[in-house]
């Protein structure tokens, strides 16, 4: 069995416009303690993360406590939005849209494809390990949507207000055995 503990980052400081280097707020830094509390006894031996600062900082206290090196993977990064922003909360049809408008930013389908490609490689490379994987709300939502027949747009919208959010997914090979919501903080 392979266990992946997906961690959606804690609250970011949206006053910082540089998306890649956006830090956590003071609240976000404090809330990241939930990640440590939930994961400290899970015998995690691998750490993978989006290269974005807020994701790295959300799992950092935990990984440092376990002396784990964080391996970054660009494919688990945030969805690239356009100047107009994502608009997914106000426009639910965009979640499954096949007629994607580039003005909306990176398509959900593209986010899903790059995340699933990366996830399948992680499952091949680290079979039988317990893994923490730091990522973002849209990225995690596309993964859960792919893995679970019951996950959908309403779950994605709910997760937009959960920072951090920790979800355990247990795999036998590449097949999902179970998905468990372990904890979150509602902003």
C-alpha positions as CSV (number, residue, x, y, z in Angstrom):
1,X,0.0,0.0,0.0
2,X,1.1,3.5,-0.8
3,X,-0.3,6.4,1.3
4,X,-0.2,9.9,0.0
5,X,-1.1,12.7,2.4
6,X,-2.1,15.6,0.1
7,X,-1.7,19.0,1.8
8,X,-3.4,22.1,0.3
9,X,-1.4,25.1,1.5
10,X,-2.4,27.3,4.4
11,X,-3.7,30.9,4.0
12,X,-1.5,32.9,1.6
13,X,-0.7,36.6,1.8
14,X,-2.7,37.9,-1.2
15,X,-1.1,41.3,-0.9
16,X,2.0,39.8,-2.5
17,X,1.3,39.7,-6.3
18,X,4.1,37.3,-7.2
19,X,2.1,34.0,-7.2
20,X,5.2,31.8,-7.1
21,X,6.8,33.6,-4.1
22,X,3.6,34.5,-2.2
23,X,4.2,33.7,1.5
24,X,1.8,32.6,4.1
25,X,0.1,35.1,6.3
26,X,0.8,35.0,10.1
27,X,-2.4,33.1,10.5
28,X,-1.3,30.7,7.7
29,X,2.0,30.1,9.4
30,X,0.2,29.3,12.7
31,X,-2.4,27.1,10.9
32,X,0.4,25.1,9.3
33,X,0.8,23.5,12.8
34,X,-2.3,21.4,11.9
35,X,-0.2,19.7,9.3
36,X,2.4,18.7,11.8
37,X,-0.2,17.6,14.3
38,X,-2.0,15.4,11.8
39,X,1.1,13.9,10.1
40,X,3.6,13.5,12.9
41,X,2.8,9.8,13.6
42,X,2.1,8.7,10.0
43,X,5.6,7.3,9.4
44,X,6.1,9.5,6.3
45,X,9.4,8.9,4.5
46,X,9.0,11.0,1.3
47,X,8.1,14.7,0.8
48,X,7.1,16.1,-2.5
49,X,5.7,19.6,-3.1
50,X,4.8,22.3,-5.6
51,X,7.7,24.7,-5.9
52,X,5.5,27.6,-4.7
53,X,6.5,29.2,-1.4
54,X,3.2,28.9,0.3
55,X,3.0,25.1,-0.3
56,X,6.6,24.6,0.8
57,X,6.1,26.7,3.9
58,X,2.9,24.8,4.8
59,X,4.7,21.4,5.1
60,X,8.1,22.8,6.2
61,X,7.6,22.5,10.0
62,X,6.6,18.9,9.5
63,X,9.3,17.9,7.1
64,X,12.0,19.6,9.2
65,X,10.8,17.7,12.3
66,X,11.2,14.4,10.4
67,X,14.5,15.4,8.7
68,X,12.9,15.0,5.3
69,X,14.2,16.6,2.1
70,X,11.4,18.2,0.1
71,X,11.5,17.2,-3.6
72,X,9.7,19.8,-5.8
73,X,7.6,19.0,-8.9
74,X,6.5,21.8,-11.1
75,X,3.4,19.8,-12.2
76,X,1.8,20.1,-8.7
77,X,1.9,23.9,-9.0
78,X,-1.0,26.4,-8.9
79,X,-3.3,26.8,-11.8
80,X,-2.2,29.7,-14.0
81,X,-4.9,32.3,-14.0
82,X,-5.3,35.1,-16.5
83,X,-5.4,38.8,-15.8
84,X,-9.2,38.4,-15.2
85,X,-8.6,35.7,-12.6
86,X,-9.9,32.2,-12.3
87,X,-13.6,33.0,-12.0
88,X,-14.5,29.4,-11.1
89,X,-16.6,30.2,-8.0
90,X,-18.9,32.5,-10.0
91,X,-18.8,30.3,-13.2
92,X,-19.4,26.7,-12.3
93,X,-19.6,25.7,-16.0
94,X,-15.9,26.3,-16.3
95,X,-15.1,23.3,-14.0
96,X,-16.0,20.8,-16.8
97,X,-15.8,23.1,-19.8
98,X,-14.4,21.7,-23.0
99,X,-14.8,25.1,-24.7
100,X,-12.1,26.7,-22.6
101,X,-11.4,30.4,-23.2
102,X,-7.7,31.3,-22.8
103,X,-8.8,34.5,-21.1
104,X,-9.8,32.4,-18.1
105,X,-6.3,31.1,-17.6
106,X,-5.0,27.5,-17.6
107,X,-7.8,25.0,-18.2
108,X,-9.0,22.6,-15.5
109,X,-8.3,19.8,-17.9
110,X,-4.7,20.9,-18.3
111,X,-4.3,21.2,-14.6
112,X,-5.8,17.7,-14.2
113,X,-3.6,16.1,-16.9
114,X,-0.3,17.5,-15.5
115,X,-1.2,16.5,-11.9
116,X,-2.3,13.0,-12.8
117,X,0.9,12.5,-14.9
118,X,2.9,13.5,-11.9
119,X,0.9,11.4,-9.5
120,X,1.3,8.3,-11.6
121,X,5.0,8.8,-11.6
122,X,5.0,9.2,-7.8
123,X,3.1,6.0,-7.4
124,X,5.5,4.1,-9.7
125,X,8.7,5.6,-8.1
126,X,7.6,5.4,-4.4
127,X,5.4,2.3,-4.3
128,X,4.8,1.2,-0.7
129,X,5.9,4.5,0.9
130,X,4.1,7.1,3.0
131,X,4.3,10.4,1.2
132,X,3.4,14.0,2.1
133,X,2.5,16.0,-1.1
134,X,2.2,19.7,-0.8
135,X,0.0,21.4,-3.4
136,X,-2.9,23.8,-4.1
137,X,-6.6,23.8,-4.0
138,X,-7.3,23.5,-7.8
139,X,-4.5,20.9,-8.2
140,X,-5.8,18.8,-5.3
141,X,-9.4,19.1,-6.5
142,X,-8.5,17.9,-10.0
143,X,-6.7,14.9,-8.5
144,X,-9.6,14.0,-6.2
145,X,-12.1,14.5,-9.2
146,X,-10.0,12.0,-11.2
147,X,-9.7,9.5,-8.3
148,X,-13.2,9.6,-7.0
149,X,-16.5,9.2,-8.8
150,X,-18.3,11.3,-6.2
151,X,-16.0,14.3,-6.0
152,X,-17.0,17.3,-8.1
153,X,-17.5,21.0,-8.4
154,X,-19.3,21.5,-5.1
155,X,-16.4,19.8,-3.3
156,X,-13.9,22.0,-5.1
157,X,-15.8,25.2,-4.1
158,X,-16.0,24.0,-0.5
159,X,-12.2,23.3,-0.5
160,X,-11.5,26.9,-1.7
161,X,-12.2,28.0,1.9
162,X,-10.1,25.2,3.6
163,X,-6.5,26.2,4.2
164,X,-4.7,24.1,5.0
165,X,-6.5,20.9,4.0
166,X,-5.1,17.4,4.5
167,X,-6.5,14.4,2.6
168,X,-5.1,10.9,2.8
169,X,-5.4,8.7,-0.3
170,X,-4.5,5.0,0.1
171,X,-3.4,3.2,-3.1
172,X,-2.9,-0.5,-3.9
173,X,-0.7,-0.1,-7.0
174,X,-2.5,2.7,-8.8
175,X,-6.0,1.8,-7.6
176,X,-7.6,3.9,-4.9
177,X,-8.5,1.9,-1.8
178,X,-9.8,4.8,0.3
179,X,-9.9,8.5,0.6
180,X,-10.0,10.1,4.0
181,X,-10.4,13.8,4.9
182,X,-8.0,14.2,7.9
183,X,-8.5,17.8,8.7
184,X,-8.8,21.4,7.6
185,X,-9.1,24.9,8.8
186,X,-12.0,27.0,7.3
187,X,-10.9,30.5,6.5
